[in-house]
């Protein structure tokens, strides 16, 4: 019988793992946004010195991992496991970044929820006593994602007002059984929710129902209310998806209020940077978490946040066949408080 499950979907970790270090790298547009000062490294070159955008994304993951290990005072040999994934076919950015490094690896795919999914799996491994040093990381690249999911950039297709801008960035963090830093105290695994949205240019609306479902399940499973968190932040719903979530909770009589925001809204200045509905991509929630959010926890601005990674589980083939877009959301309670 499962000992640590809470309700239908949630886990209360018996030995809450500690996030001992984190690192983030980002592109030019991201560095020009409101959170630019929180990234460890940025580049004005979309290729990051490589020959293709796909290689550039791989380079970003390797850079994030190297920075993370340097900040943690660890080496590759110290790592027991890396949990990572990305948006490209067969998660090539993650697997190519780790090839020949002799580090045990689990490749994960949760679309833009991958940072939350990798953190959830890593937390289970550390809390369960299966590993002592586990990295959770992910990445995305605007141009590589456009090439795979939509049209080549040279096509010059017009973007709809509901469209989001895929973040160029990579983020990673190190989980350990103990140490200083925020702890992952609980998690809620999301179900796959599909309310029939078929427009790949409106992923905020496609993912919002999954975010509502998971946040509601988290609060019910753990007997909590929105007021138990200093911040509830979804992954990359953008402004439209964020408004849908806020409206839904208000209608349920549990308004999230000013404590609710979205990584896709935080990372860009929507008025000045022409990103339409906001940011998206695996790298969106990754660099916001592994820069802005964890730094605010470390500095004491927040004591407990609910980090809810959201993902649109579509593929180019499913879109071409007229399929609707399923969404998923995984939530993690991260706190600086000690029990």
Helices and strands as residue ranges (DSSP letters): E 5-6, E 10-26, H 28-31, G 36-38, E 41-42, H 53-72, G 76-78, E 81-85, G 89-91, H 92-98, E 105-107, G 111-113, H 114-127, E 134-140, H 142-149, G 153-155, E 165-166, E 169-176, E 183-188, H 203-222, G 226-228, E 231-234, H 238-251, G 257-259, E 260-262, H 263-266, H 270-273, E 279-280, H 282-287, I 288-293, H 294-298, E 304-312, H 316-320, E 327-335
